[in-house]
Amino acid sequence: MGLVESERTRNEKIDGVIYDMSPKPNFRHGIINSNIHRIITMQSKKYV
């Protein structure tokens, strides 16, 4: 089930001017971010 075009694009209105914004992170991005955070945390605990 794909997203319609209006759900994929993000706009923000600043002082009456509409700017295109980058898309929000997806679920996979969150998983990768969490894994990187865990690896960095575990490595930093080795040196404390």
N, CA, C and O atoms as CSV, one atom per row, in Angstrom:
chain,resi,resn,atom,element,x,y,z
A,1,MET,N,N,0.844,-1.176,0.000
A,1,MET,CA,C,0.000,0.000,0.000
A,1,MET,C,C,0.891,1.241,0.000
A,1,MET,O,O,1.559,1.518,0.996
A,2,GLY,N,N,0.910,1.960,-1.057
A,2,GLY,CA,C,1.755,3.136,-1.188
A,2,GLY,C,C,1.093,4.390,-0.633
A,2,GLY,O,O,-0.119,4.434,-0.422
A,3,LEU,N,N,1.889,5.373,-0.409
A,3,LEU,CA,C,1.384,6.645,0.074
A,3,LEU,C,C,1.003,7.535,-1.093
A,3,LEU,O,O,1.632,7.497,-2.150
A,4,VAL,N,N,-0.016,8.324,-0.895
A,4,VAL,CA,C,-0.375,9.292,-1.927
A,4,VAL,C,C,0.649,10.419,-1.890
A,4,VAL,O,O,1.339,10.601,-0.888
A,5,GLU,N,N,0.747,11.163,-2.961
A,5,GLU,CA,C,1.775,12.200,-3.092
A,5,GLU,C,C,1.734,13.211,-1.941
A,5,GLU,O,O,2.782,13.658,-1.474
A,6,SER,N,N,0.542,13.569,-1.485
A,6,SER,CA,C,0.433,14.564,-0.405
A,6,SER,C,C,0.972,14.034,0.920
A,6,SER,O,O,1.366,14.829,1.774
A,7,GLU,N,N,1.002,12.717,1.116
A,7,GLU,CA,C,1.534,12.135,2.342
A,7,GLU,C,C,3.050,11.974,2.277
A,7,GLU,O,O,3.697,11.867,3.319
A,8,ARG,N,N,3.622,11.953,1.090
A,8,ARG,CA,C,5.069,11.801,0.921
A,8,ARG,C,C,5.820,13.119,1.039
A,8,ARG,O,O,6.956,13.155,1.511
A,9,THR,N,N,5.184,14.191,0.610
A,9,THR,CA,C,5.863,15.485,0.626
A,9,THR,C,C,5.499,16.246,1.893
A,9,THR,O,O,4.400,16.107,2.428
A,10,ARG,N,N,6.444,17.049,2.359
A,10,ARG,CA,C,6.209,17.873,3.538
A,10,ARG,C,C,6.528,19.313,3.176
A,10,ARG,O,O,7.530,19.607,2.524
A,11,ASN,N,N,5.655,20.195,3.613
A,11,ASN,CA,C,5.841,21.623,3.367
A,11,ASN,C,C,5.781,22.348,4.698
A,11,ASN,O,O,5.137,21.891,5.642
A,12,GLU,N,N,6.458,23.480,4.761
A,12,GLU,CA,C,6.389,24.330,5.941
A,12,GLU,C,C,6.259,25.766,5.474
A,12,GLU,O,O,6.974,26.205,4.573
A,13,LYS,N,N,5.351,26.485,6.086
A,13,LYS,CA,C,5.124,27.874,5.718
A,13,LYS,C,C,5.841,28.765,6.725
A,13,LYS,O,O,5.533,28.739,7.917
A,14,ILE,N,N,6.798,29.554,6.241
A,14,ILE,CA,C,7.573,30.464,7.082
A,14,ILE,C,C,7.407,31.865,6.509
A,14,ILE,O,O,7.784,32.134,5.369
A,15,ASP,N,N,6.846,32.735,7.305
A,15,ASP,CA,C,6.604,34.126,6.892
A,15,ASP,C,C,5.859,34.203,5.561
A,15,ASP,O,O,6.175,35.040,4.716
A,16,GLY,N,N,4.877,33.334,5.379
A,16,GLY,CA,C,4.060,33.358,4.181
A,16,GLY,C,C,4.668,32.681,2.966
A,16,GLY,O,O,4.043,32.644,1.906
A,17,VAL,N,N,5.894,32.135,3.100
A,17,VAL,CA,C,6.556,31.454,1.989
A,17,VAL,C,C,6.550,29.961,2.275
A,17,VAL,O,O,6.925,29.536,3.368
A,18,ILE,N,N,6.125,29.159,1.299
A,18,ILE,CA,C,6.070,27.713,1.476
A,18,ILE,C,C,7.398,27.104,1.042
A,18,ILE,O,O,7.862,27.327,-0.076
A,19,TYR,N,N,8.008,26.324,1.951
A,19,TYR,CA,C,9.281,25.648,1.686
A,19,TYR,C,C,9.063,24.145,1.677
A,19,TYR,O,O,8.313,23.614,2.497
A,20,ASP,N,N,9.724,23.455,0.743
A,20,ASP,CA,C,9.711,22.002,0.733
A,20,ASP,C,C,10.661,21.500,1.809
A,20,ASP,O,O,11.786,21.986,1.923
A,21,MET,N,N,10.216,20.539,2.591
A,21,MET,CA,C,11.029,19.980,3.673
A,21,MET,C,C,11.447,18.564,3.291
A,21,MET,O,O,10.827,17.934,2.434
A,22,SER,N,N,12.496,18.073,3.930
A,22,SER,CA,C,12.933,16.703,3.672
A,22,SER,C,C,11.900,15.741,4.264
A,22,SER,O,O,11.218,16.087,5.228
A,23,PRO,N,N,11.780,14.540,3.696
A,23,PRO,CA,C,10.794,13.587,4.203
A,23,PRO,C,C,11.155,13.103,5.599
A,23,PRO,O,O,12.323,13.113,5.988
A,24,LYS,N,N,10.144,12.679,6.347
A,24,LYS,CA,C,10.406,12.187,7.693
A,24,LYS,C,C,11.107,10.829,7.614
A,24,LYS,O,O,10.925,10.095,6.643
A,25,PRO,N,N,11.902,10.495,8.623
A,25,PRO,CA,C,12.590,9.208,8.620
A,25,PRO,C,C,11.585,8.053,8.655
A,25,PRO,O,O,10.524,8.159,9.269
A,26,ASN,N,N,11.931,6.962,7.995
A,26,ASN,CA,C,11.043,5.811,7.995
A,26,ASN,C,C,11.416,4.846,9.127
A,26,ASN,O,O,12.350,5.110,9.884
A,27,PHE,N,N,10.707,3.757,9.239
A,27,PHE,CA,C,10.908,2.781,10.318
A,27,PHE,C,C,12.314,2.193,10.278
A,27,PHE,O,O,12.945,2.026,11.322
A,28,ARG,N,N,12.807,1.883,9.091
A,28,ARG,CA,C,14.150,1.296,8.961
A,28,ARG,C,C,15.222,2.258,9.478
A,28,ARG,O,O,16.189,1.831,10.108
A,29,HIS,N,N,15.051,3.538,9.214
A,29,HIS,CA,C,15.978,4.549,9.701
A,29,HIS,C,C,16.044,4.512,11.229
A,29,HIS,O,O,17.127,4.617,11.804
A,30,GLY,N,N,14.896,4.365,11.883
A,30,GLY,CA,C,14.849,4.296,13.341
A,30,GLY,C,C,15.584,3.087,13.892
A,30,GLY,O,O,16.269,3.187,14.910
A,31,ILE,N,N,15.448,1.947,13.231
A,31,ILE,CA,C,16.128,0.724,13.667
A,31,ILE,C,C,17.639,0.895,13.538
A,31,ILE,O,O,18.383,0.553,14.458
A,32,ILE,N,N,18.093,1.421,12.405
A,32,ILE,CA,C,19.529,1.624,12.183
A,32,ILE,C,C,20.081,2.624,13.197
A,32,ILE,O,O,21.156,2.411,13.757
A,33,ASN,N,N,19.356,3.704,13.431
A,33,ASN,CA,C,19.783,4.709,14.398
A,33,ASN,C,C,19.912,4.101,15.799
A,33,ASN,O,O,20.868,4.390,16.519
A,34,SER,N,N,18.961,3.273,16.175
A,34,SER,CA,C,18.994,2.612,17.487
A,34,SER,C,C,20.187,1.672,17.599
A,34,SER,O,O,20.838,1.620,18.643
A,35,ASN,N,N,20.477,0.932,16.540
A,35,ASN,CA,C,21.612,0.006,16.552
A,35,ASN,C,C,22.937,0.751,16.677
A,35,ASN,O,O,23.818,0.325,17.425
A,36,ILE,N,N,23.084,1.852,15.958
A,36,ILE,CA,C,24.315,2.643,16.038
A,36,ILE,C,C,24.475,3.213,17.449
A,36,ILE,O,O,25.574,3.201,18.003
A,37,HIS,N,N,23.391,3.706,18.022
A,37,HIS,CA,C,23.436,4.245,19.380
A,37,HIS,C,C,23.870,3.174,20.374
A,37,HIS,O,O,24.694,3.437,21.250
A,38,ARG,N,N,23.320,1.967,20.243
A,38,ARG,CA,C,23.673,0.862,21.142
A,38,ARG,C,C,25.149,0.506,21.014
A,38,ARG,O,O,25.818,0.289,22.025
A,39,ILE,N,N,25.666,0.441,19.797
A,39,ILE,CA,C,27.075,0.105,19.571
A,39,ILE,C,C,27.988,1.162,20.199
A,39,ILE,O,O,28.963,0.824,20.869
A,40,ILE,N,N,27.672,2.427,19.981
A,40,ILE,CA,C,28.492,3.504,20.546
A,40,ILE,C,C,28.445,3.475,22.069
A,40,ILE,O,O,29.472,3.656,22.723
A,41,THR,N,N,27.263,3.248,22.639
A,41,THR,CA,C,27.126,3.186,24.095
A,41,THR,C,C,27.925,2.033,24.674
A,41,THR,O,O,28.606,2.202,25.686
A,42,MET,N,N,27.855,0.872,24.055
A,42,MET,CA,C,28.595,-0.296,24.559
A,42,MET,C,C,30.093,-0.072,24.447
A,42,MET,O,O,30.834,-0.466,25.348
A,43,GLN,N,N,30.563,0.546,23.376
A,43,GLN,CA,C,31.982,0.808,23.208
A,43,GLN,C,C,32.476,1.845,24.225
A,43,GLN,O,O,33.582,1.717,24.750
A,44,SER,N,N,31.671,2.858,24.501
A,44,SER,CA,C,32.094,3.893,25.443
A,44,SER,C,C,32.144,3.359,26.874
A,44,SER,O,O,32.935,3.842,27.685
A,45,LYS,N,N,31.309,2.371,27.192
A,45,LYS,CA,C,31.324,1.785,28.541
A,45,LYS,C,C,32.574,0.957,28.782
A,45,LYS,O,O,32.949,0.737,29.934
A,46,LYS,N,N,33.226,0.495,27.732
A,46,LYS,CA,C,34.456,-0.277,27.878
A,46,LYS,C,C,35.593,0.585,28.401
A,46,LYS,O,O,36.497,0.087,29.073
A,47,TYR,N,N,35.548,1.882,28.093
A,47,TYR,CA,C,36.658,2.773,28.414
A,47,TYR,C,C,36.401,3.639,29.643
A,47,TYR,O,O,37.190,4.534,29.945
A,48,VAL,N,N,35.308,3.383,30.350
A,48,VAL,CA,C,34.995,4.192,31.547
A,48,VAL,C,C,35.484,3.499,32.787
A,48,VAL,O,O,35.317,4.018,33.891
